[in-house]
Amino acid sequence: MYAWRARIGLINPTHRGKAFAFWYKRVPEGVEIIPTFIGFRSSDRDTFEQGFKRAEELAADLKSAGCDIISVSGTPPVLLKGLDFEREW
């Protein structure tokens, strides 16, 4: 049986596979990982600001897919808004 322990939604900042590979190699049997991507292609403030809206859309999709946990990889966008924002978000 697949995903009998947990289903983890992973929101990655870019389409590179490093974050997914990290999770995939470490999760125990019975855990499913559902990867999604914000799709950043440049590292400027405007792009990161727009990424918050995309991350929220992806999180809603992952929740409706039955994810028990949703993890947001990467730090640059969150750093723009500060630690209190990250805790609340």
Backbone atoms as SQL, in Angstrom:
CREATE TABLE atoms (id INTEGER PRIMARY KEY, chain TEXT, resi INTEGER, resn TEXT, atom TEXT, x REAL, y REAL, z REAL);
INSERT INTO atoms VALUES
  (1, 'A', 1, 'MET', 'N', 0.849, -1.185, 0.000),
  (2, 'A', 1, 'MET', 'CA', 0.000, 0.000, 0.000),
  (3, 'A', 1, 'MET', 'C', 0.889, 1.241, 0.000),
  (4, 'A', 2, 'TYR', 'N', 0.511, 2.219, -0.777),
  (5, 'A', 2, 'TYR', 'CA', 1.322, 3.414, -0.945),
  (6, 'A', 2, 'TYR', 'C', 0.749, 4.576, -0.133),
  (7, 'A', 3, 'ALA', 'N', 1.603, 5.353, 0.479),
  (8, 'A', 3, 'ALA', 'CA', 1.230, 6.533, 1.272),
  (9, 'A', 3, 'ALA', 'C', 0.413, 6.170, 2.506),
  (10, 'A', 4, 'TRP', 'N', 0.659, 5.019, 3.072),
  (11, 'A', 4, 'TRP', 'CA', -0.082, 4.629, 4.271),
  (12, 'A', 4, 'TRP', 'C', 0.439, 5.346, 5.511),
  (13, 'A', 5, 'ARG', 'N', 1.670, 5.816, 5.479),
  (14, 'A', 5, 'ARG', 'CA', 2.198, 6.583, 6.614),
  (15, 'A', 5, 'ARG', 'C', 1.888, 8.069, 6.502),
  (16, 'A', 6, 'ALA', 'N', 2.136, 8.609, 5.334),
  (17, 'A', 6, 'ALA', 'CA', 1.925, 10.049, 5.152),
  (18, 'A', 6, 'ALA', 'C', 2.016, 10.407, 3.682),
  (19, 'A', 7, 'ARG', 'N', 1.434, 11.538, 3.369),
  (20, 'A', 7, 'ARG', 'CA', 1.561, 12.127, 2.040),
  (21, 'A', 7, 'ARG', 'C', 2.107, 13.546, 2.270),
  (22, 'A', 8, 'ILE', 'N', 3.284, 13.804, 1.716),
  (23, 'A', 8, 'ILE', 'CA', 3.955, 15.088, 1.908),
  (24, 'A', 8, 'ILE', 'C', 3.899, 15.878, 0.611),
  (25, 'A', 9, 'GLY', 'N', 3.402, 17.087, 0.693),
  (26, 'A', 9, 'GLY', 'CA', 3.412, 17.999, -0.447),
  (27, 'A', 9, 'GLY', 'C', 4.660, 18.852, -0.374),
  (28, 'A', 10, 'LEU', 'N', 5.370, 18.926, -1.464),
  (29, 'A', 10, 'LEU', 'CA', 6.631, 19.663, -1.507),
  (30, 'A', 10, 'LEU', 'C', 6.508, 20.797, -2.516),
  (31, 'A', 11, 'ILE', 'N', 6.659, 22.030, -2.039),
  (32, 'A', 11, 'ILE', 'CA', 6.645, 23.203, -2.918),
  (33, 'A', 11, 'ILE', 'C', 8.087, 23.634, -3.122),
  (34, 'A', 12, 'ASN', 'N', 8.576, 23.439, -4.343),
  (35, 'A', 12, 'ASN', 'CA', 9.949, 23.795, -4.679),
  (36, 'A', 12, 'ASN', 'C', 9.995, 25.151, -5.370),
  (37, 'A', 13, 'PRO', 'N', 11.047, 25.927, -5.130),
  (38, 'A', 13, 'PRO', 'CA', 11.135, 27.235, -5.773),
  (39, 'A', 13, 'PRO', 'C', 11.411, 27.153, -7.276),
  (40, 'A', 14, 'THR', 'N', 12.251, 26.200, -7.701),
  (41, 'A', 14, 'THR', 'CA', 12.617, 26.075, -9.112),
  (42, 'A', 14, 'THR', 'C', 12.308, 24.666, -9.601),
  (43, 'A', 15, 'HIS', 'N', 12.497, 24.441, -10.879),
  (44, 'A', 15, 'HIS', 'CA', 12.240, 23.131, -11.465),
  (45, 'A', 15, 'HIS', 'C', 13.431, 22.188, -11.326),
  (46, 'A', 16, 'ARG', 'N', 14.482, 22.607, -10.656),
  (47, 'A', 16, 'ARG', 'CA', 15.619, 21.718, -10.427),
  (48, 'A', 16, 'ARG', 'C', 15.206, 20.619, -9.454),
  (49, 'A', 17, 'GLY', 'N', 15.826, 19.468, -9.558),
  (50, 'A', 17, 'GLY', 'CA', 15.401, 18.315, -8.788),
  (51, 'A', 17, 'GLY', 'C', 16.110, 18.083, -7.475),
  (52, 'A', 18, 'LYS', 'N', 17.001, 18.996, -7.042),
  (53, 'A', 18, 'LYS', 'CA', 17.771, 18.743, -5.819),
  (54, 'A', 18, 'LYS', 'C', 16.901, 18.541, -4.591),
  (55, 'A', 19, 'ALA', 'N', 15.918, 19.399, -4.385),
  (56, 'A', 19, 'ALA', 'CA', 15.082, 19.306, -3.179),
  (57, 'A', 19, 'ALA', 'C', 14.268, 18.015, -3.186),
  (58, 'A', 20, 'PHE', 'N', 13.709, 17.674, -4.345),
  (59, 'A', 20, 'PHE', 'CA', 12.933, 16.437, -4.433),
  (60, 'A', 20, 'PHE', 'C', 13.823, 15.232, -4.163),
  (61, 'A', 21, 'ALA', 'N', 15.016, 15.220, -4.721),
  (62, 'A', 21, 'ALA', 'CA', 15.946, 14.106, -4.505),
  (63, 'A', 21, 'ALA', 'C', 16.296, 13.970, -3.033),
  (64, 'A', 22, 'PHE', 'N', 16.489, 15.088, -2.353),
  (65, 'A', 22, 'PHE', 'CA', 16.795, 15.074, -0.915),
  (66, 'A', 22, 'PHE', 'C', 15.686, 14.356, -0.145),
  (67, 'A', 23, 'TRP', 'N', 14.443, 14.751, -0.373),
  (68, 'A', 23, 'TRP', 'CA', 13.315, 14.145, 0.321),
  (69, 'A', 23, 'TRP', 'C', 13.145, 12.692, -0.077),
  (70, 'A', 24, 'TYR', 'N', 13.221, 12.413, -1.362),
  (71, 'A', 24, 'TYR', 'CA', 12.986, 11.068, -1.871),
  (72, 'A', 24, 'TYR', 'C', 13.944, 10.048, -1.262),
  (73, 'A', 25, 'LYS', 'N', 15.193, 10.441, -1.085),
  (74, 'A', 25, 'LYS', 'CA', 16.203, 9.538, -0.540),
  (75, 'A', 25, 'LYS', 'C', 16.034, 9.293, 0.958),
  (76, 'A', 26, 'ARG', 'N', 15.289, 10.154, 1.645),
  (77, 'A', 26, 'ARG', 'CA', 15.244, 10.086, 3.098),
  (78, 'A', 26, 'ARG', 'C', 13.923, 9.626, 3.707),
  (79, 'A', 27, 'VAL', 'N', 12.852, 9.651, 2.952),
  (80, 'A', 27, 'VAL', 'CA', 11.568, 9.267, 3.548),
  (81, 'A', 27, 'VAL', 'C', 11.473, 7.753, 3.686),
  (82, 'A', 28, 'PRO', 'N', 10.829, 7.294, 4.750),
  (83, 'A', 28, 'PRO', 'CA', 10.669, 5.839, 4.927),
  (84, 'A', 28, 'PRO', 'C', 9.612, 5.283, 3.986),
  (85, 'A', 29, 'GLU', 'N', 9.577, 3.971, 3.925),
  (86, 'A', 29, 'GLU', 'CA', 8.565, 3.285, 3.137),
  (87, 'A', 29, 'GLU', 'C', 7.181, 3.693, 3.637),
  (88, 'A', 30, 'GLY', 'N', 6.272, 3.868, 2.714),
  (89, 'A', 30, 'GLY', 'CA', 4.912, 4.241, 3.082),
  (90, 'A', 30, 'GLY', 'C', 4.653, 5.733, 3.037),
  (91, 'A', 31, 'VAL', 'N', 5.669, 6.510, 2.665),
  (92, 'A', 31, 'VAL', 'CA', 5.497, 7.956, 2.564),
  (93, 'A', 31, 'VAL', 'C', 5.537, 8.346, 1.091),
  (94, 'A', 32, 'GLU', 'N', 4.536, 9.077, 0.670),
  (95, 'A', 32, 'GLU', 'CA', 4.476, 9.573, -0.702),
  (96, 'A', 32, 'GLU', 'C', 4.852, 11.046, -0.704),
  (97, 'A', 33, 'ILE', 'N', 5.607, 11.461, -1.710),
  (98, 'A', 33, 'ILE', 'CA', 5.973, 12.870, -1.873),
  (99, 'A', 33, 'ILE', 'C', 5.334, 13.370, -3.164),
  (100, 'A', 34, 'ILE', 'N', 4.624, 14.476, -3.054),
  (101, 'A', 34, 'ILE', 'CA', 4.027, 15.093, -4.235),
  (102, 'A', 34, 'ILE', 'C', 4.768, 16.409, -4.483),
  (103, 'A', 35, 'PRO', 'N', 5.636, 16.450, -5.502),
  (104, 'A', 35, 'PRO', 'CA', 6.397, 17.670, -5.767),
  (105, 'A', 35, 'PRO', 'C', 5.616, 18.660, -6.631),
  (106, 'A', 36, 'THR', 'N', 5.738, 19.928, -6.307),
  (107, 'A', 36, 'THR', 'CA', 5.206, 21.014, -7.130),
  (108, 'A', 36, 'THR', 'C', 6.285, 22.080, -7.239),
  (109, 'A', 37, 'PHE', 'N', 6.091, 23.029, -8.141),
  (110, 'A', 37, 'PHE', 'CA', 7.135, 24.009, -8.416),
  (111, 'A', 37, 'PHE', 'C', 6.543, 25.399, -8.601),
  (112, 'A', 38, 'ILE', 'N', 7.125, 26.371, -7.907),
  (113, 'A', 38, 'ILE', 'CA', 6.729, 27.761, -8.118),
  (114, 'A', 38, 'ILE', 'C', 7.194, 28.201, -9.502),
  (115, 'A', 39, 'GLY', 'N', 8.398, 27.804, -9.878),
  (116, 'A', 39, 'GLY', 'CA', 8.894, 28.089, -11.224),
  (117, 'A', 39, 'GLY', 'C', 9.760, 29.326, -11.340),
  (118, 'A', 40, 'PHE', 'N', 10.444, 29.699, -10.277),
  (119, 'A', 40, 'PHE', 'CA', 11.340, 30.859, -10.366),
  (120, 'A', 40, 'PHE', 'C', 12.383, 30.637, -11.449),
  (121, 'A', 41, 'ARG', 'N', 12.600, 31.679, -12.261),
  (122, 'A', 41, 'ARG', 'CA', 13.634, 31.625, -13.287),
  (123, 'A', 41, 'ARG', 'C', 14.642, 32.748, -13.119),
  (124, 'A', 42, 'SER', 'N', 14.326, 33.693, -12.261),
  (125, 'A', 42, 'SER', 'CA', 15.270, 34.774, -11.963),
  (126, 'A', 42, 'SER', 'C', 15.192, 35.082, -10.476),
  (127, 'A', 43, 'SER', 'N', 16.227, 35.729, -9.978),
  (128, 'A', 43, 'SER', 'CA', 16.329, 35.978, -8.532),
  (129, 'A', 43, 'SER', 'C', 16.201, 37.462, -8.223),
  (130, 'A', 44, 'ASP', 'N', 15.084, 38.049, -8.599),
  (131, 'A', 44, 'ASP', 'CA', 14.878, 39.453, -8.266),
  (132, 'A', 44, 'ASP', 'C', 13.674, 39.596, -7.332),
  (133, 'A', 45, 'ARG', 'N', 13.605, 40.709, -6.674),
  (134, 'A', 45, 'ARG', 'CA', 12.589, 40.929, -5.644),
  (135, 'A', 45, 'ARG', 'C', 11.155, 40.767, -6.182),
  (136, 'A', 46, 'ASP', 'N', 10.865, 41.322, -7.354),
  (137, 'A', 46, 'ASP', 'CA', 9.513, 41.234, -7.912),
  (138, 'A', 46, 'ASP', 'C', 9.106, 39.780, -8.168),
  (139, 'A', 47, 'THR', 'N', 10.037, 39.008, -8.690),
  (140, 'A', 47, 'THR', 'CA', 9.752, 37.595, -8.951),
  (141, 'A', 47, 'THR', 'C', 9.440, 36.863, -7.659),
  (142, 'A', 48, 'PHE', 'N', 10.230, 37.125, -6.623),
  (143, 'A', 48, 'PHE', 'CA', 9.992, 36.473, -5.339),
  (144, 'A', 48, 'PHE', 'C', 8.662, 36.908, -4.725),
  (145, 'A', 49, 'GLU', 'N', 8.334, 38.194, -4.839),
  (146, 'A', 49, 'GLU', 'CA', 7.058, 38.678, -4.299),
  (147, 'A', 49, 'GLU', 'C', 5.881, 37.969, -4.962),
  (148, 'A', 50, 'GLN', 'N', 5.957, 37.768, -6.275),
  (149, 'A', 50, 'GLN', 'CA', 4.886, 37.086, -6.996),
  (150, 'A', 50, 'GLN', 'C', 4.818, 35.606, -6.634),
  (151, 'A', 51, 'GLY', 'N', 5.935, 35.069, -6.184),
  (152, 'A', 51, 'GLY', 'CA', 5.990, 33.652, -5.822),
  (153, 'A', 51, 'GLY', 'C', 5.124, 33.289, -4.636),
  (154, 'A', 52, 'PHE', 'N', 4.842, 34.247, -3.750),
  (155, 'A', 52, 'PHE', 'CA', 3.992, 33.958, -2.595),
  (156, 'A', 52, 'PHE', 'C', 2.593, 33.549, -3.037),
  (157, 'A', 53, 'LYS', 'N', 2.048, 34.254, -4.003),
  (158, 'A', 53, 'LYS', 'CA', 0.708, 33.926, -4.500),
  (159, 'A', 53, 'LYS', 'C', 0.703, 32.521, -5.107),
  (160, 'A', 54, 'ARG', 'N', 1.735, 32.221, -5.891),
  (161, 'A', 54, 'ARG', 'CA', 1.831, 30.902, -6.516),
  (162, 'A', 54, 'ARG', 'C', 1.968, 29.803, -5.456),
  (163, 'A', 55, 'ALA', 'N', 2.770, 30.061, -4.421),
  (164, 'A', 55, 'ALA', 'CA', 2.947, 29.073, -3.351),
  (165, 'A', 55, 'ALA', 'C', 1.629, 28.806, -2.634),
  (166, 'A', 56, 'GLU', 'N', 0.831, 29.840, -2.420),
  (167, 'A', 56, 'GLU', 'CA', -0.471, 29.651, -1.778),
  (168, 'A', 56, 'GLU', 'C', -1.401, 28.808, -2.648),
  (169, 'A', 57, 'GLU', 'N', -1.370, 29.044, -3.959),
  (170, 'A', 57, 'GLU', 'CA', -2.187, 28.234, -4.875),
  (171, 'A', 57, 'GLU', 'C', -1.749, 26.765, -4.832),
  (172, 'A', 58, 'LEU', 'N', -0.430, 26.548, -4.861),
  (173, 'A', 58, 'LEU', 'CA', 0.089, 25.186, -4.816),
  (174, 'A', 58, 'LEU', 'C', -0.261, 24.505, -3.501),
  (175, 'A', 59, 'ALA', 'N', -0.175, 25.235, -2.396),
  (176, 'A', 59, 'ALA', 'CA', -0.508, 24.666, -1.087),
  (177, 'A', 59, 'ALA', 'C', -1.975, 24.232, -1.052),
  (178, 'A', 60, 'ALA', 'N', -2.858, 25.029, -1.623),
  (179, 'A', 60, 'ALA', 'CA', -4.281, 24.663, -1.673),
  (180, 'A', 60, 'ALA', 'C', -4.478, 23.399, -2.512),
  (181, 'A', 61, 'ASP', 'N', -3.765, 23.304, -3.623),
  (182, 'A', 61, 'ASP', 'CA', -3.857, 22.101, -4.464),
  (183, 'A', 61, 'ASP', 'C', -3.361, 20.866, -3.711),
  (184, 'A', 62, 'LEU', 'N', -2.250, 21.020, -3.001),
  (185, 'A', 62, 'LEU', 'CA', -1.684, 19.894, -2.259),
  (186, 'A', 62, 'LEU', 'C', -2.610, 19.457, -1.123),
  (187, 'A', 63, 'LYS', 'N', -3.235, 20.432, -0.485),
  (188, 'A', 63, 'LYS', 'CA', -4.190, 20.099, 0.580),
  (189, 'A', 63, 'LYS', 'C', -5.361, 19.307, 0.011),
  (190, 'A', 64, 'SER', 'N', -5.865, 19.735, -1.148),
  (191, 'A', 64, 'SER', 'CA', -6.995, 19.013, -1.748),
  (192, 'A', 64, 'SER', 'C', -6.576, 17.639, -2.268),
  (193, 'A', 65, 'ALA', 'N', -5.268, 17.439, -2.475),
  (194, 'A', 65, 'ALA', 'CA', -4.767, 16.126, -2.898),
  (195, 'A', 65, 'ALA', 'C', -4.548, 15.200, -1.710),
  (196, 'A', 66, 'GLY', 'N', -4.847, 15.689, -0.506),
  (197, 'A', 66, 'GLY', 'CA', -4.763, 14.840, 0.675),
  (198, 'A', 66, 'GLY', 'C', -3.425, 14.839, 1.383),
  (199, 'A', 67, 'CYS', 'N', -2.618, 15.865, 1.168),
  (200, 'A', 67, 'CYS', 'CA', -1.319, 15.913, 1.848),
  (201, 'A', 67, 'CYS', 'C', -1.502, 16.147, 3.346),
  (202, 'A', 68, 'ASP', 'N', -0.744, 15.403, 4.131),
  (203, 'A', 68, 'ASP', 'CA', -0.760, 15.549, 5.585),
  (204, 'A', 68, 'ASP', 'C', 0.146, 16.694, 6.025),
  (205, 'A', 69, 'ILE', 'N', 1.220, 16.893, 5.276),
  (206, 'A', 69, 'ILE', 'CA', 2.216, 17.925, 5.571),
  (207, 'A', 69, 'ILE', 'C', 2.561, 18.617, 4.264),
  (208, 'A', 70, 'ILE', 'N', 2.751, 19.929, 4.316),
  (209, 'A', 70, 'ILE', 'CA', 3.204, 20.669, 3.142),
  (210, 'A', 70, 'ILE', 'C', 4.473, 21.408, 3.531),
  (211, 'A', 71, 'SER', 'N', 5.530, 21.171, 2.766),
  (212, 'A', 71, 'SER', 'CA', 6.823, 21.790, 3.030),
  (213, 'A', 71, 'SER', 'C', 7.174, 22.745, 1.893),
  (214, 'A', 72, 'VAL', 'N', 7.621, 23.930, 2.255),
  (215, 'A', 72, 'VAL', 'CA', 8.056, 24.917, 1.269),
  (216, 'A', 72, 'VAL', 'C', 9.577, 24.951, 1.295),
  (217, 'A', 73, 'SER', 'N', 10.194, 24.545, 0.200),
  (218, 'A', 73, 'SER', 'CA', 11.651, 24.532, 0.110),
  (219, 'A', 73, 'SER', 'C', 12.166, 25.909, -0.271),
  (220, 'A', 74, 'GLY', 'N', 13.414, 26.159, 0.089),
  (221, 'A', 74, 'GLY', 'CA', 14.049, 27.418, -0.273),
  (222, 'A', 74, 'GLY', 'C', 13.770, 28.512, 0.741),
  (223, 'A', 75, 'THR', 'N', 14.619, 29.506, 0.761),
  (224, 'A', 75, 'THR', 'CA', 14.462, 30.591, 1.723),
  (225, 'A', 75, 'THR', 'C', 14.357, 31.986, 1.139),
  (226, 'A', 76, 'PRO', 'N', 14.864, 32.300, -0.024),
  (227, 'A', 76, 'PRO', 'CA', 14.892, 33.706, -0.456),
  (228, 'A', 76, 'PRO', 'C', 13.572, 34.453, -0.384),
  (229, 'A', 77, 'PRO', 'N', 12.447, 33.907, -0.894),
  (230, 'A', 77, 'PRO', 'CA', 11.207, 34.684, -0.810),
  (231, 'A', 77, 'PRO', 'C', 10.784, 34.981, 0.619),
  (232, 'A', 78, 'VAL', 'N', 10.910, 34.013, 1.494),
  (233, 'A', 78, 'VAL', 'CA', 10.473, 34.192, 2.876),
  (234, 'A', 78, 'VAL', 'C', 11.361, 35.214, 3.582),
  (235, 'A', 79, 'LEU', 'N', 12.635, 35.235, 3.263),
  (236, 'A', 79, 'LEU', 'CA', 13.544, 36.190, 3.896),
  (237, 'A', 79, 'LEU', 'C', 13.155, 37.633, 3.605),
  (238, 'A', 80, 'LEU', 'N', 12.524, 37.877, 2.475),
  (239, 'A', 80, 'LEU', 'CA', 12.112, 39.236, 2.129),
  (240, 'A', 80, 'LEU', 'C', 11.102, 39.794, 3.116),
  (241, 'A', 81, 'LYS', 'N', 10.276, 38.926, 3.679),
  (242, 'A', 81, 'LYS', 'CA', 9.203, 39.388, 4.556),
  (243, 'A', 81, 'LYS', 'C', 9.491, 39.197, 6.034),
  (244, 'A', 82, 'GLY', 'N', 10.572, 38.517, 6.353),
  (245, 'A', 82, 'GLY', 'CA', 10.975, 38.413, 7.751),
  (246, 'A', 82, 'GLY', 'C', 10.507, 37.169, 8.475),
  (247, 'A', 83, 'LEU', 'N', 11.092, 36.957, 9.643),
  (248, 'A', 83, 'LEU', 'CA', 10.836, 35.767, 10.437),
  (249, 'A', 83, 'LEU', 'C', 9.395, 35.689, 10.941),
  (250, 'A', 84, 'ASP', 'N', 8.822, 36.810, 11.359),
  (251, 'A', 84, 'ASP', 'CA', 7.436, 36.777, 11.844),
  (252, 'A', 84, 'ASP', 'C', 6.481, 36.340, 10.745),
  (253, 'A', 85, 'PHE', 'N', 6.724, 36.808, 9.519),
  (254, 'A', 85, 'PHE', 'CA', 5.884, 36.383, 8.393),
  (255, 'A', 85, 'PHE', 'C', 5.995, 34.891, 8.183),
  (256, 'A', 86, 'GLU', 'N', 7.216, 34.374, 8.230),
  (257, 'A', 86, 'GLU', 'CA', 7.418, 32.937, 8.019),
  (258, 'A', 86, 'GLU', 'C', 6.675, 32.108, 9.064),
  (259, 'A', 87, 'ARG', 'N', 6.749, 32.541, 10.309),
  (260, 'A', 87, 'ARG', 'CA', 6.061, 31.804, 11.386),
  (261, 'A', 87, 'ARG', 'C', 4.557, 31.800, 11.181),
  (262, 'A', 88, 'GLU', 'N', 4.020, 32.942, 10.792),
  (263, 'A', 88, 'GLU', 'CA', 2.572, 33.053, 10.597),
  (264, 'A', 88, 'GLU', 'C', 2.135, 32.291, 9.351),
  (265, 'A', 89, 'TRP', 'N', 2.897, 32.393, 8.292),
  (266, 'A', 89, 'TRP', 'CA', 2.533, 31.797, 7.014),
  (267, 'A', 89, 'TRP', 'C', 2.556, 30.302, 7.105);
